[in-house]
Amino acid sequence: MESSDAMRQKLIDEVLAAPPEGDFAGNRVAGEAALRAWERLSNHLRPLIGDTALCAMVARARHLTFPDLPANPANRDLRSSAQLLERLASELAAMDAQAAATFNRALLQSFTRLLSGLIGEALTVRLMNTAWAQRSGGKST
């Protein structure tokens, strides 16, 4: 039987491997899959925990994952998921492709680990499955 952490990791791997589609098909910003994953996840979490809590959790995940990075003063002003996605897009665009992929994967892992600590592993995995139902190869789950 697969561990809960392994299931979360598998879902992250699948969503980040998915080809661009929809609104992101023409997006030239590095990290299209990253932005798509965050957008889908935030769309499902926002009604449950609100924009401010979502932004706070992402900021906390960023701090826990990359404690040596200087604190971004603009992060204190993030209060909406739209601002959060814009900030993430600009951060990823400023990195080379490999660094952006590594940064995003680690941030998603940390964020989902925090989420699972708050709402439980089973609910976190179900939420990720729902948010990321369309994955690589056009498969729906």
Secondary structure per residue as TSV (DSSP state, phi and psi in degrees):
chain	resnum	aa	ss	phi	psi
A	1	M	-	360.0	136.3
A	2	E	-	-76.4	136.9
A	3	S	-	-70.7	159.1
A	4	S	H	-61.8	-40.9
A	5	D	H	-62.8	-40.5
A	6	A	H	-66.1	-36.4
A	7	M	H	-66.0	-43.3
A	8	R	H	-61.2	-43.0
A	9	Q	H	-63.0	-41.4
A	10	K	H	-62.5	-42.4
A	11	L	H	-63.4	-41.6
A	12	I	H	-63.1	-45.3
A	13	D	H	-58.5	-43.9
A	14	E	H	-66.7	-43.6
A	15	V	H	-69.9	-33.6
A	16	L	H	-76.0	-18.8
A	17	A	H	-88.4	-9.8
A	18	A	S	-65.5	140.0
A	19	P	-	-70.7	153.3
A	20	P	-	-60.5	147.0
A	21	E	-	-153.9	171.2
A	22	G	G	54.5	-131.8
A	23	D	G	-62.6	-24.4
A	24	F	G	-92.5	-3.3
A	25	A	T	-59.7	-36.4
A	26	G	T	-99.2	3.7
A	27	N	-	-73.2	124.8
A	28	R	-	-94.5	-4.1
A	29	V	S	-67.7	137.1
A	30	A	S	-59.4	140.0
A	31	G	-	89.7	35.7
A	32	E	H	-56.0	-46.3
A	33	A	H	-64.6	-35.4
A	34	A	H	-62.7	-48.3
A	35	L	H	-65.5	-39.8
A	36	R	H	-62.5	-43.1
A	37	A	H	-62.2	-46.1
A	38	W	H	-66.2	-39.7
A	39	E	H	-62.8	-46.4
A	40	R	H	-64.4	-42.8
A	41	L	H	-65.0	-43.9
A	42	S	H	-66.3	-35.0
A	43	N	H	-62.2	-31.5
A	44	H	H	-85.9	-30.8
A	45	L	H	-84.0	-34.1
A	46	R	H	-52.6	-46.3
A	47	P	H	-66.2	-23.8
A	48	L	H	-85.4	-41.5
A	49	I	H	-120.0	-10.8
A	50	G	H	87.9	159.6
A	51	D	H	-62.8	-44.5
A	52	T	H	-63.0	-43.8
A	53	A	H	-66.6	-38.3
A	54	L	H	-60.8	-47.7
A	55	C	H	-63.0	-40.5
A	56	A	H	-64.2	-39.5
A	57	M	H	-67.4	-39.0
A	58	V	H	-66.6	-41.5
A	59	A	H	-62.0	-41.2
A	60	R	H	-65.3	-43.8
A	61	A	H	-61.4	-40.5
A	62	R	H	-62.9	-43.9
A	63	H	H	-65.7	-42.3
A	64	L	H	-68.1	-36.2
A	65	T	H	-79.9	-37.6
A	66	F	-	-128.3	65.6
A	67	P	T	-64.3	-21.4
A	68	D	T	-83.1	-14.1
A	69	L	S	-71.0	138.8
A	70	P	-	-63.6	144.0
A	71	A	-	-62.2	136.2
A	72	N	-	-89.9	111.6
A	73	P	G	-58.8	-27.8
A	74	A	G	-67.2	-24.2
A	75	N	G	-64.1	-27.1
A	76	R	G	-67.3	-24.3
A	77	D	G	-91.6	-3.9
A	78	L	-	-70.4	121.5
A	79	R	-	-132.8	-1.4
A	80	S	S	-135.3	152.3
A	81	S	H	-66.9	-28.4
A	82	A	H	-63.8	-45.2
A	83	Q	H	-63.7	-40.2
A	84	L	H	-59.6	-47.1
A	85	L	H	-65.8	-38.7
A	86	E	H	-63.1	-44.3
A	87	R	H	-63.8	-44.1
A	88	L	H	-62.5	-42.9
A	89	A	H	-60.1	-42.2
A	90	S	H	-70.7	-36.3
A	91	E	H	-63.6	-45.9
A	92	L	H	-67.3	-37.8
A	93	A	H	-66.3	-26.4
A	94	A	T	-79.2	-9.0
A	95	M	S	-104.6	159.2
A	96	D	-	-72.4	164.4
A	97	A	H	-57.0	-44.1
A	98	Q	H	-66.8	-43.8
A	99	A	H	-64.2	-39.7
A	100	A	H	-63.7	-43.0
A	101	A	H	-64.3	-42.8
A	102	T	H	-65.5	-45.5
A	103	F	H	-58.6	-50.0
A	104	N	H	-65.0	-44.1
A	105	R	H	-59.5	-46.4
A	106	A	H	-63.9	-39.3
A	107	L	H	-66.6	-42.6
A	108	L	H	-62.9	-42.1
A	109	Q	H	-61.6	-46.4
A	110	S	H	-65.0	-43.7
A	111	F	H	-61.5	-47.0
A	112	T	H	-69.6	-28.9
A	113	R	H	-66.7	-43.3
A	114	L	H	-62.0	-45.1
A	115	L	H	-60.2	-42.9
A	116	S	H	-65.4	-31.8
A	117	G	H	-68.2	-27.1
A	118	L	H	-88.0	-43.3
A	119	I	H	-113.7	-3.3
A	120	G	-	99.9	151.8
A	121	E	H	-65.9	-46.3
A	122	A	H	-62.5	-43.8
A	123	L	H	-68.2	-37.1
A	124	T	H	-62.4	-46.9
A	125	V	H	-64.4	-40.6
A	126	R	H	-63.6	-41.8
A	127	L	H	-64.0	-43.6
A	128	M	H	-62.9	-42.4
A	129	N	H	-60.8	-43.5
A	130	T	H	-66.9	-46.3
A	131	A	H	-65.0	-36.6
A	132	W	T	-110.4	35.8
A	133	A	-	-56.9	-34.1
A	134	Q	B	-94.7	110.5
A	135	R	-	-120.4	-169.8
A	136	S	G	-52.9	144.4
A	137	G	G	78.1	8.0
A	138	G	G	74.6	12.5
A	139	K	-	-77.8	135.9
A	140	S	B	-105.1	146.7
A	141	T	-	-116.2	360.0
